[in-house]
């Protein structure tokens, strides 16, 4: 099978749920960073952090998806990735592994009732069967509503901190 026929997915857990993200979307995986709260930010915005001179927002994916937020542990990680025109950090409970999946195994997510005030369904791009379980692939572009993405672009000093 050629590389183009496969996708590498990073498996991680948030609030007891196992999710996946195309590894090509992730710039870096780091340990939690000191966070400075941002006044009047949405509850899922933990604040801003600095890494190697870049300042960027830290979002708690568990809070954003309405999942339980366990206390931080040594497994807690931050996924750095581009979102809303800048680098953001997504807090996850643990990063499990990277797996290769045939693109043909990725199926469209089921149509589910809209969640929240934005009227959009769960932010999934695909689902696949892996190791006896169904893995949900996160559509990172749909994690934030357009209004939240616009507000977030102003959360970090300078507006577009990059790591």
C-alpha positions as protocol buffer text, in pm:
chain_id: "A"
residue {
  index: 1
  type: UNK
  ca { x: 0 y: 0 z: 0 }
}
residue {
  index: 2
  type: UNK
  ca { x: 142 y: 340 z: -95 }
}
residue {
  index: 3
  type: UNK
  ca { x: 188 y: 623 z: 153 }
}
residue {
  index: 4
  type: UNK
  ca { x: -81 y: 824 z: -31 }
}
residue {
  index: 5
  type: UNK
  ca { x: -327 y: 542 z: 37 }
}
residue {
  index: 6
  type: UNK
  ca { x: -266 y: 572 z: 411 }
}
residue {
  index: 7
  type: UNK
  ca { x: -306 y: 838 z: 674 }
}
residue {
  index: 8
  type: UNK
  ca { x: -120 y: 857 z: 1005 }
}
residue {
  index: 9
  type: UNK
  ca { x: -345 y: 933 z: 1297 }
}
residue {
  index: 10
  type: UNK
  ca { x: -232 y: 1047 z: 1641 }
}
residue {
  index: 11
  type: UNK
  ca { x: -459 y: 880 z: 1898 }
}
residue {
  index: 12
  type: UNK
  ca { x: -529 y: 1074 z: 2217 }
}
residue {
  index: 13
  type: UNK
  ca { x: -783 y: 1083 z: 2498 }
}
residue {
  index: 14
  type: UNK
  ca { x: -994 y: 1373 z: 2618 }
}
residue {
  index: 15
  type: UNK
  ca { x: -1246 y: 1338 z: 2898 }
}
residue {
  index: 16
  type: UNK
  ca { x: -1241 y: 959 z: 2871 }
}
residue {
  index: 17
  type: UNK
  ca { x: -1302 y: 961 z: 2495 }
}
residue {
  index: 18
  type: UNK
  ca { x: -1048 y: 836 z: 2243 }
}
residue {
  index: 19
  type: UNK
  ca { x: -1010 y: 1067 z: 1945 }
}
residue {
  index: 20
  type: UNK
  ca { x: -767 y: 1094 z: 1657 }
}
residue {
  index: 21
  type: UNK
  ca { x: -614 y: 1371 z: 1450 }
}
residue {
  index: 22
  type: UNK
  ca { x: -416 y: 1354 z: 1128 }
}
residue {
  index: 23
  type: UNK
  ca { x: -54 y: 1370 z: 1245 }
}
residue {
  index: 24
  type: UNK
  ca { x: 24 y: 1618 z: 965 }
}
residue {
  index: 25
  type: UNK
  ca { x: -197 y: 1876 z: 1144 }
}
residue {
  index: 26
  type: UNK
  ca { x: 13 y: 1863 z: 1462 }
}
residue {
  index: 27
  type: UNK
  ca { x: 325 y: 2083 z: 1478 }
}
residue {
  index: 28
  type: UNK
  ca { x: 447 y: 1954 z: 1812 }
}
residue {
  index: 29
  type: UNK
  ca { x: 338 y: 1771 z: 2129 }
}
residue {
  index: 30
  type: UNK
  ca { x: 463 y: 1927 z: 2454 }
}
residue {
  index: 31
  type: UNK
  ca { x: 414 y: 1896 z: 2826 }
}
residue {
  index: 32
  type: UNK
  ca { x: 173 y: 2147 z: 2983 }
}
residue {
  index: 33
  type: UNK
  ca { x: 307 y: 2502 z: 2992 }
}
residue {
  index: 34
  type: UNK
  ca { x: 252 y: 2780 z: 3247 }
}
residue {
  index: 35
  type: UNK
  ca { x: -67 y: 2957 z: 3140 }
}
residue {
  index: 36
  type: UNK
  ca { x: -163 y: 3321 z: 3196 }
}
residue {
  index: 37
  type: UNK
  ca { x: -543 y: 3360 z: 3213 }
}
residue {
  index: 38
  type: UNK
  ca { x: -710 y: 3600 z: 2970 }
}
residue {
  index: 39
  type: UNK
  ca { x: -987 y: 3814 z: 3124 }
}
residue {
  index: 40
  type: UNK
  ca { x: -1337 y: 3750 z: 2986 }
}
residue {
  index: 41
  type: UNK
  ca { x: -1220 y: 3463 z: 2765 }
}
residue {
  index: 42
  type: UNK
  ca { x: -1461 y: 3174 z: 2699 }
}
residue {
  index: 43
  type: UNK
  ca { x: -1442 y: 2895 z: 2960 }
}
residue {
  index: 44
  type: UNK
  ca { x: -1259 y: 2659 z: 2721 }
}
residue {
  index: 45
  type: UNK
  ca { x: -976 y: 2914 z: 2671 }
}
residue {
  index: 46
  type: UNK
  ca { x: -731 y: 2843 z: 2951 }
}
residue {
  index: 47
  type: UNK
  ca { x: -528 y: 3154 z: 2865 }
}
residue {
  index: 48
  type: UNK
  ca { x: -204 y: 3217 z: 2679 }
}
residue {
  index: 49
  type: UNK
  ca { x: 134 y: 3045 z: 2706 }
}
residue {
  index: 50
  type: UNK
  ca { x: 484 y: 3110 z: 2576 }
}
residue {
  index: 51
  type: UNK
  ca { x: 718 y: 2863 z: 2411 }
}
residue {
  index: 52
  type: UNK
  ca { x: 1048 y: 2963 z: 2250 }
}
residue {
  index: 53
  type: UNK
  ca { x: 941 y: 3327 z: 2230 }
}
residue {
  index: 54
  type: UNK
  ca { x: 600 y: 3262 z: 2068 }
}
residue {
  index: 55
  type: UNK
  ca { x: 284 y: 3344 z: 2263 }
}
residue {
  index: 56
  type: UNK
  ca { x: -31 y: 3151 z: 2175 }
}
residue {
  index: 57
  type: UNK
  ca { x: -372 y: 3061 z: 2321 }
}
residue {
  index: 58
  type: UNK
  ca { x: -424 y: 2736 z: 2515 }
}
residue {
  index: 59
  type: UNK
  ca { x: -763 y: 2570 z: 2464 }
}
residue {
  index: 60
  type: UNK
  ca { x: -895 y: 2289 z: 2680 }
}
residue {
  index: 61
  type: UNK
  ca { x: -1041 y: 2048 z: 2427 }
}
residue {
  index: 62
  type: UNK
  ca { x: -1229 y: 1866 z: 2705 }
}
residue {
  index: 63
  type: UNK
  ca { x: -1418 y: 2180 z: 2804 }
}
residue {
  index: 64
  type: UNK
  ca { x: -1480 y: 2275 z: 2441 }
}
residue {
  index: 65
  type: UNK
  ca { x: -1636 y: 1936 z: 2368 }
}
residue {
  index: 66
  type: UNK
  ca { x: -1835 y: 1929 z: 2693 }
}
residue {
  index: 67
  type: UNK
  ca { x: -1642 y: 1630 z: 2832 }
}
residue {
  index: 68
  type: UNK
  ca { x: -1530 y: 1568 z: 3191 }
}
residue {
  index: 69
  type: UNK
  ca { x: -1205 y: 1739 z: 3292 }
}
residue {
  index: 70
  type: UNK
  ca { x: -993 y: 1506 z: 3505 }
}
residue {
  index: 71
  type: UNK
  ca { x: -714 y: 1657 z: 3716 }
}
residue {
  index: 72
  type: UNK
  ca { x: -384 y: 1706 z: 3532 }
}
residue {
  index: 73
  type: UNK
  ca { x: -149 y: 1409 z: 3538 }
}
residue {
  index: 74
  type: UNK
  ca { x: 196 y: 1323 z: 3406 }
}
residue {
  index: 75
  type: UNK
  ca { x: 18 y: 1202 z: 3088 }
}
residue {
  index: 76
  type: UNK
  ca { x: -147 y: 1542 z: 3018 }
}
residue {
  index: 77
  type: UNK
  ca { x: -11 y: 1694 z: 2695 }
}
residue {
  index: 78
  type: UNK
  ca { x: -59 y: 2000 z: 2476 }
}
residue {
  index: 79
  type: UNK
  ca { x: -94 y: 1955 z: 2099 }
}
residue {
  index: 80
  type: UNK
  ca { x: 41 y: 2258 z: 1912 }
}
residue {
  index: 81
  type: UNK
  ca { x: -131 y: 2311 z: 1579 }
}
residue {
  index: 82
  type: UNK
  ca { x: -250 y: 2579 z: 1341 }
}
residue {
  index: 83
  type: UNK
  ca { x: -607 y: 2693 z: 1402 }
}
residue {
  index: 84
  type: UNK
  ca { x: -789 y: 3019 z: 1337 }
}
residue {
  index: 85
  type: UNK
  ca { x: -486 y: 3163 z: 1154 }
}
residue {
  index: 86
  type: UNK
  ca { x: -238 y: 3105 z: 1437 }
}
residue {
  index: 87
  type: UNK
  ca { x: -74 y: 2838 z: 1648 }
}
residue {
  index: 88
  type: UNK
  ca { x: -288 y: 2717 z: 1937 }
}
residue {
  index: 89
  type: UNK
  ca { x: -232 y: 2461 z: 2209 }
}
residue {
  index: 90
  type: UNK
  ca { x: -499 y: 2197 z: 2274 }
}
residue {
  index: 91
  type: UNK
  ca { x: -493 y: 2037 z: 2618 }
}
residue {
  index: 92
  type: UNK
  ca { x: -556 y: 1660 z: 2604 }
}
residue {
  index: 93
  type: UNK
  ca { x: -551 y: 1397 z: 2879 }
}
residue {
  index: 94
  type: UNK
  ca { x: -295 y: 1174 z: 2707 }
}
residue {
  index: 95
  type: UNK
  ca { x: -142 y: 1102 z: 2369 }
}
residue {
  index: 96
  type: UNK
  ca { x: -158 y: 727 z: 2305 }
}
residue {
  index: 97
  type: UNK
  ca { x: 14 y: 638 z: 1979 }
}
residue {
  index: 98
  type: UNK
  ca { x: 41 y: 707 z: 1607 }
}
residue {
  index: 99
  type: UNK
  ca { x: -124 y: 452 z: 1380 }
}
residue {
  index: 100
  type: UNK
  ca { x: -142 y: 409 z: 1004 }
}
residue {
  index: 101
  type: UNK
  ca { x: -489 y: 365 z: 860 }
}
residue {
  index: 102
  type: UNK
  ca { x: -586 y: 303 z: 500 }
}
residue {
  index: 103
  type: UNK
  ca { x: -771 y: 607 z: 367 }
}
residue {
  index: 104
  type: UNK
  ca { x: -1037 y: 365 z: 240 }
}
residue {
  index: 105
  type: UNK
  ca { x: -1106 y: 268 z: 605 }
}
residue {
  index: 106
  type: UNK
  ca { x: -1207 y: 624 z: 695 }
}
residue {
  index: 107
  type: UNK
  ca { x: -1582 y: 661 z: 681 }
}
residue {
  index: 108
  type: UNK
  ca { x: -1795 y: 976 z: 700 }
}
residue {
  index: 109
  type: UNK
  ca { x: -1908 y: 1049 z: 1056 }
}
residue {
  index: 110
  type: UNK
  ca { x: -2271 y: 969 z: 1136 }
}
residue {
  index: 111
  type: UNK
  ca { x: -2518 y: 1254 z: 1104 }
}
residue {
  index: 112
  type: UNK
  ca { x: -2601 y: 1356 z: 1459 }
}
residue {
  index: 113
  type: UNK
  ca { x: -2823 y: 1622 z: 1607 }
}
residue {
  index: 114
  type: UNK
  ca { x: -2668 y: 1969 z: 1627 }
}
residue {
  index: 115
  type: UNK
  ca { x: -2489 y: 2057 z: 1950 }
}
residue {
  index: 116
  type: UNK
  ca { x: -2483 y: 2394 z: 2119 }
}
residue {
  index: 117
  type: UNK
  ca { x: -2600 y: 2733 z: 2006 }
}
residue {
  index: 118
  type: UNK
  ca { x: -2399 y: 2723 z: 1682 }
}
residue {
  index: 119
  type: UNK
  ca { x: -2622 y: 2448 z: 1545 }
}
residue {
  index: 120
  type: UNK
  ca { x: -2330 y: 2241 z: 1419 }
}
residue {
  index: 121
  type: UNK
  ca { x: -2297 y: 1869 z: 1486 }
}
residue {
  index: 122
  type: UNK
  ca { x: -1992 y: 1715 z: 1653 }
}
residue {
  index: 123
  type: UNK
  ca { x: -1662 y: 1835 z: 1499 }
}
residue {
  index: 124
  type: UNK
  ca { x: -1568 y: 1506 z: 1331 }
}
residue {
  index: 125
  type: UNK
  ca { x: -1419 y: 1451 z: 987 }
}
residue {
  index: 126
  type: UNK
  ca { x: -1433 y: 1070 z: 986 }
}
residue {
  index: 127
  type: UNK
  ca { x: -1466 y: 752 z: 1189 }
}
residue {
  index: 128
  type: UNK
  ca { x: -1281 y: 424 z: 1151 }
}
residue {
  index: 129
  type: UNK
  ca { x: -1273 y: 82 z: 1311 }
}
residue {
  index: 130
  type: UNK
  ca { x: -939 y: 12 z: 1475 }
}
residue {
  index: 131
  type: UNK
  ca { x: -839 y: -257 z: 1722 }
}
residue {
  index: 132
  type: UNK
  ca { x: -1196 y: -354 z: 1804 }
}
residue {
  index: 133
  type: UNK
  ca { x: -1317 y: 2 z: 1865 }
}
residue {
  index: 134
  type: UNK
  ca { x: -1453 y: 292 z: 1670 }
}
residue {
  index: 135
  type: UNK
  ca { x: -1212 y: 585 z: 1654 }
}
residue {
  index: 136
  type: UNK
  ca { x: -1350 y: 934 z: 1589 }
}
residue {
  index: 137
  type: UNK
  ca { x: -1126 y: 1160 z: 1381 }
}
residue {
  index: 138
  type: UNK
  ca { x: -1147 y: 1523 z: 1492 }
}
residue {
  index: 139
  type: UNK
  ca { x: -1212 y: 1793 z: 1232 }
}
residue {
  index: 140
  type: UNK
  ca { x: -995 y: 2059 z: 1389 }
}
residue {
  index: 141
  type: UNK
  ca { x: -1139 y: 2333 z: 1167 }
}
residue {
  index: 142
  type: UNK
  ca { x: -1484 y: 2272 z: 1321 }
}
residue {
  index: 143
  type: UNK
  ca { x: -1377 y: 2275 z: 1687 }
}
residue {
  index: 144
  type: UNK
  ca { x: -1445 y: 2649 z: 1698 }
}
residue {
  index: 145
  type: UNK
  ca { x: -1742 y: 2833 z: 1554 }
}
residue {
  index: 146
  type: UNK
  ca { x: -1653 y: 3112 z: 1308 }
}
residue {
  index: 147
  type: UNK
  ca { x: -1730 y: 3367 z: 1581 }
}
residue {
  index: 148
  type: UNK
  ca { x: -1504 y: 3187 z: 1831 }
}
residue {
  index: 149
  type: UNK
  ca { x: -1223 y: 3162 z: 1576 }
}
residue {
  index: 150
  type: UNK
  ca { x: -1251 y: 3537 z: 1512 }
}
residue {
  index: 151
  type: UNK
  ca { x: -1248 y: 3613 z: 1886 }
}
residue {
  index: 152
  type: UNK
  ca { x: -958 y: 3375 z: 1941 }
}
residue {
  index: 153
  type: UNK
  ca { x: -748 y: 3547 z: 1677 }
}
residue {
  index: 154
  type: UNK
  ca { x: -735 y: 3842 z: 1916 }
}
residue {
  index: 155
  type: UNK
  ca { x: -668 y: 3638 z: 2234 }
}
residue {
  index: 156
  type: UNK
  ca { x: -290 y: 3622 z: 2197 }
}
residue {
  index: 157
  type: UNK
  ca { x: -82 y: 3939 z: 2203 }
}
residue {
  index: 158
  type: UNK
  ca { x: 7 y: 4023 z: 1845 }
}
residue {
  index: 159
  type: UNK
  ca { x: -290 y: 3818 z: 1723 }
}
residue {
  index: 160
  type: UNK
  ca { x: -93 y: 3551 z: 1537 }
}
residue {
  index: 161
  type: UNK
  ca { x: 173 y: 3399 z: 1757 }
}
residue {
  index: 162
  type: UNK
  ca { x: 346 y: 3109 z: 1584 }
}
residue {
  index: 163
  type: UNK
  ca { x: 554 y: 2832 z: 1733 }
}
